[in-house]
Amino acid sequence: MYQNTDPQLATRIILTCLGFIPFVAATCALVVDITLFGFHGAHIFITYAAIIVSFLAGSTWGLFLLQQASKRKLILTNVIALIAWWSLFTEPSFLAFGLLAVSFWLINQMEQDTPGVPDGYLRLRRVATWLIVALSIVQGLMA
């Protein structure tokens, strides 16, 4: 039987679910072809995704610093953040959404291989990553 040893897991689940709202709203806006706050759903999605990828890359970078990880991992987190920000300067395209999806996946892979991260958080991040990748594919196909 699974026993939660992470006292902050419930908070992390709530915050993760709240963090999905802009992804889902932007995808719904794109599907029904409406604008939100004067912006097309694809633009909202790309902007929010770039911000979240940058945040995740930065927090992963900080975790790697604490664990004295390899230079390669530190450099990769910065490259991922730069790729995410580059997507802001492209027209919404399958390439932009693909790069963002790969960025989320790479960060998740790096986190999964990091010792000391609670198992419940890793499972949550894995599910969150695949949901965001799926929404990125939907966005990319419709853009």
Secondary structure, DSSP 8 states (H G I E B T S, - for coil): ------TTHHHHHHHHHHHHHHHHHHHHHHHTT-EETTEEHHHHHHHHHHHHHHHHHHHHHHHHHHTT--HHHHHHHHHHHHHHHHHTTS-S-HHHHHHHHHHHHHHHHHHHT-TTS-HHHHHHHHHHHHHHHHHHHHHHHH-
